[in-house]
Amino acid sequence: MSRIRTPFRYRYDNVVLWLIGINVLLYVAMYYLGFRNLIYFMSMIPRMVVARGWVWTFVSYMFVHGGLSHILFNMFALFIFGVHVERYMGSREFLLFYFVTGTLAGVFSFFAYYLTGSFNVILMGASGAVFAVNLAYAVLFPDSIIYLWGILPLRAPIMVLGFTALELISSIFRPNSGVAHLTHLAGFGFAWLYFIIRFGINPWQRLRMR
C-alpha cells in the first residue's frame, strides 16, 4: 500500500490546457477538416471492442465530442475545476487521475452496455473524467463556493452531491436519453476510490467539512 501512495515529485505543466487543446484540435479536425471517420474509430462502441478488439477506445473516447455544446460544456468544466485540482495535485498526479478515472469509466460503461444488450451504443466525450475532476475539486476545496448559473451560491460539495443525485435519477428514469449518465456516475465512483486508494483520504469526511 505504501508504494501505491508514494507521491510524484511536484511539478506544474498546465496539463489541463494541453488536454483542452487536444480536444479542440480533434473536434476541429473531425467536423471542419474532413476527418469525420475519426469519430467512428475513437468512440467506444461495445460491438467493435468485442468483434475487432478496439480496446484503445476505452481511452480515445474521452477526446471525441458529439457537438459544439458537448465540447464547450466539458472543456469549460475542465478548465474551471481542473486548473485548481492540477495546481493542488501537481501535473503528473492530475494526469494519472484524469486517465485512470476516465478509462475505468469507459471500461465500466462497456460492460454495462454490453451486458444489457446495447452493443451499438456510441460512447464519446470527456464527461466521465470531467465529473471525476469535479469530485476532486469538491474534496480538495470543500469550502469553495460555486455560483450555479452565475447566480445561486453553493458549496462545492453540495454541487457535486447534487449532480450525483441528478445523474443517478436520470440513469434510472431516462436510460435512453442519449446522455451517458452511467459513465458520469462511474467517473464519480472511480474518483472516490482513487482518493481512498491513492491518497488514503475518505472523500465523505472531506465533503462534510465546513
C-alpha positions as CSV (number, residue, x, y, z in Angstrom):
1,M,0.0,0.0,0.0
2,S,2.9,2.4,0.7
3,R,4.2,2.1,-2.8
4,I,0.7,2.9,-4.2
5,R,0.7,6.1,-2.1
6,T,4.2,7.2,-3.0
7,P,3.7,10.8,-4.3
8,F,5.2,12.1,-7.5
9,R,7.7,14.9,-7.4
10,Y,5.6,18.1,-7.7
11,R,5.6,20.0,-10.9
12,Y,3.1,22.1,-12.8
13,D,3.0,21.9,-16.6
14,N,-0.5,23.3,-17.5
15,V,-1.7,19.8,-18.3
16,V,-5.3,21.0,-18.3
17,L,-4.6,23.5,-21.1
18,W,-2.9,20.7,-23.1
19,L,-5.9,18.4,-22.7
20,I,-8.3,21.2,-23.7
21,G,-6.1,22.0,-26.7
22,I,-6.0,18.3,-27.9
23,N,-9.8,18.0,-27.5
24,V,-10.4,21.2,-29.5
25,L,-7.9,20.3,-32.3
26,L,-9.6,16.9,-32.7
27,Y,-13.0,18.5,-32.8
28,V,-11.9,20.9,-35.5
29,A,-10.3,18.1,-37.5
30,M,-13.4,15.9,-37.3
31,Y,-16.1,18.5,-38.0
32,Y,-14.3,21.1,-40.1
33,L,-11.3,19.5,-41.8
34,G,-13.0,16.4,-43.2
35,F,-11.7,13.7,-40.7
36,R,-15.2,12.6,-39.5
37,N,-14.1,8.9,-39.7
38,L,-12.1,9.6,-36.5
39,I,-15.3,9.8,-34.6
40,Y,-16.0,6.2,-35.5
41,F,-12.5,4.9,-34.8
42,M,-12.1,6.8,-31.5
43,S,-15.6,6.4,-29.9
44,M,-16.2,3.4,-27.7
45,I,-18.6,1.1,-29.4
46,P,-19.1,-2.2,-27.5
47,R,-19.7,-4.3,-30.6
48,M,-16.4,-3.1,-32.1
49,V,-14.5,-3.7,-28.9
50,V,-15.6,-7.4,-28.9
51,A,-15.6,-8.0,-32.7
52,R,-12.4,-6.2,-33.6
53,G,-10.5,-5.6,-30.3
54,W,-10.8,-1.9,-30.4
55,V,-9.6,-1.6,-26.7
56,W,-7.9,1.7,-27.3
57,T,-11.3,3.3,-27.4
58,F,-11.5,2.9,-23.6
59,V,-9.1,5.9,-23.7
60,S,-9.7,7.6,-27.0
61,Y,-13.5,8.1,-26.4
62,M,-12.6,10.9,-24.0
63,F,-11.3,13.0,-26.8
64,V,-14.3,12.8,-29.1
65,H,-17.4,15.0,-28.8
66,G,-20.8,14.9,-30.5
67,G,-21.4,18.6,-31.0
68,L,-20.4,22.1,-30.1
69,S,-22.4,22.3,-26.9
70,H,-21.0,19.0,-25.8
71,I,-17.3,20.0,-26.1
72,L,-17.9,23.5,-24.8
73,F,-19.6,22.3,-21.6
74,N,-16.9,19.7,-20.9
75,M,-14.0,21.9,-21.7
76,F,-15.4,24.8,-19.6
77,A,-15.9,22.5,-16.6
78,L,-12.4,21.0,-17.1
79,F,-10.9,24.5,-17.2
80,I,-12.8,25.9,-14.2
81,F,-12.2,23.0,-11.9
82,G,-9.2,21.2,-13.4
83,V,-6.8,24.1,-13.1
84,H,-7.3,24.2,-9.4
85,V,-7.1,20.5,-9.0
86,E,-3.9,20.3,-11.1
87,R,-2.2,23.0,-9.1
88,Y,-3.0,21.2,-5.9
89,M,-2.1,17.7,-7.1
90,G,0.7,18.5,-9.5
91,S,0.6,17.8,-13.2
92,R,1.8,14.2,-13.1
93,E,-0.7,13.2,-10.4
94,F,-3.5,15.0,-12.2
95,L,-2.7,13.3,-15.5
96,L,-2.8,9.9,-13.8
97,F,-6.0,10.8,-12.0
98,Y,-7.7,12.0,-15.2
99,F,-6.7,9.0,-17.3
100,V,-7.3,6.4,-14.7
101,T,-10.8,7.6,-13.8
102,G,-11.8,8.3,-17.4
103,T,-10.5,5.0,-18.7
104,L,-12.2,3.0,-15.9
105,A,-15.4,4.9,-16.5
106,G,-15.1,3.8,-20.2
107,V,-14.5,0.1,-19.2
108,F,-17.4,0.2,-16.7
109,S,-19.7,1.6,-19.4
110,F,-18.6,-1.1,-21.9
111,F,-19.7,-3.8,-19.5
112,A,-22.9,-2.0,-18.6
113,Y,-23.9,-1.5,-22.2
114,Y,-22.7,-5.0,-23.4
115,L,-24.4,-6.9,-20.6
116,T,-27.7,-5.1,-21.3
117,G,-27.6,-5.8,-25.0
118,S,-26.7,-2.2,-26.0
119,F,-24.0,-3.4,-28.4
120,N,-24.1,-0.4,-30.8
121,V,-24.0,2.4,-28.4
122,I,-21.5,5.1,-29.4
123,L,-19.8,6.5,-26.2
124,M,-17.9,9.7,-26.6
125,G,-16.9,12.7,-24.6
126,A,-14.7,13.6,-21.6
127,S,-17.6,13.8,-19.2
128,G,-16.6,10.7,-17.2
129,A,-13.1,12.2,-16.4
130,V,-14.6,15.7,-16.0
131,F,-17.1,14.5,-13.4
132,A,-14.2,12.9,-11.6
133,V,-12.4,16.2,-11.6
134,N,-15.5,17.9,-10.2
135,L,-15.5,15.4,-7.3
136,A,-11.7,16.0,-6.8
137,Y,-12.3,19.8,-6.6
138,A,-15.0,19.4,-4.0
139,V,-12.9,17.0,-1.9
140,L,-9.8,19.3,-2.1
141,F,-11.7,22.6,-1.7
142,P,-14.7,21.7,0.4
143,D,-15.3,25.3,1.5
144,S,-15.2,26.7,-2.0
145,I,-18.3,28.5,-3.2
146,I,-19.6,27.8,-6.8
147,Y,-22.2,30.2,-8.3
148,L,-24.6,28.0,-10.2
149,W,-25.7,29.7,-13.4
150,G,-23.6,32.6,-12.1
151,I,-26.3,33.4,-9.5
152,L,-27.0,30.7,-6.9
153,P,-24.1,30.3,-4.4
154,L,-23.4,26.6,-3.5
155,R,-20.6,25.0,-1.6
156,A,-18.7,22.7,-3.9
157,P,-19.6,19.5,-2.0
158,I,-23.3,20.4,-2.4
159,M,-22.9,21.0,-6.1
160,V,-21.1,17.7,-6.6
161,L,-23.6,15.7,-4.5
162,G,-26.4,17.4,-6.3
163,F,-25.0,16.4,-9.7
164,T,-24.5,12.9,-8.5
165,A,-28.2,12.6,-7.4
166,L,-29.4,14.1,-10.7
167,E,-27.2,11.6,-12.6
168,L,-28.5,8.7,-10.6
169,I,-32.1,9.7,-11.1
170,S,-31.6,10.3,-14.8
171,S,-29.9,6.9,-15.2
172,I,-33.0,5.2,-13.7
173,F,-35.8,7.2,-15.3
174,R,-34.1,8.4,-18.5
175,P,-31.9,5.5,-19.6
176,N,-32.4,6.2,-23.3
177,S,-31.9,9.9,-23.2
178,G,-28.7,9.8,-25.3
179,V,-26.6,11.1,-22.3
180,A,-24.1,8.7,-20.8
181,H,-25.3,9.1,-17.2
182,L,-23.7,5.8,-16.2
183,T,-20.4,7.0,-17.4
184,H,-20.7,10.2,-15.4
185,L,-21.6,8.2,-12.3
186,A,-18.7,5.8,-12.9
187,G,-16.4,8.9,-13.1
188,F,-17.6,9.9,-9.7
189,G,-17.2,6.4,-8.3
190,F,-13.7,5.8,-9.6
191,A,-12.6,9.2,-8.4
192,W,-13.9,8.3,-5.0
193,L,-11.9,5.1,-5.0
194,Y,-8.8,6.9,-6.2
195,F,-8.8,9.2,-3.2
196,I,-9.2,6.3,-0.9
197,I,-6.5,4.0,-2.5
198,R,-4.0,6.6,-3.7
199,F,-4.2,9.3,-1.0
200,G,-5.8,7.5,1.9
201,I,-8.5,10.2,2.0
202,N,-12.1,9.4,2.7
203,P,-14.0,11.8,0.4
204,W,-17.1,11.7,2.5
205,Q,-15.3,13.1,5.5
206,R,-13.9,16.0,3.4
207,L,-17.2,16.7,1.7
208,R,-18.8,17.0,5.2
209,M,-16.2,19.6,6.3
210,R,-17.5,23.1,6.9
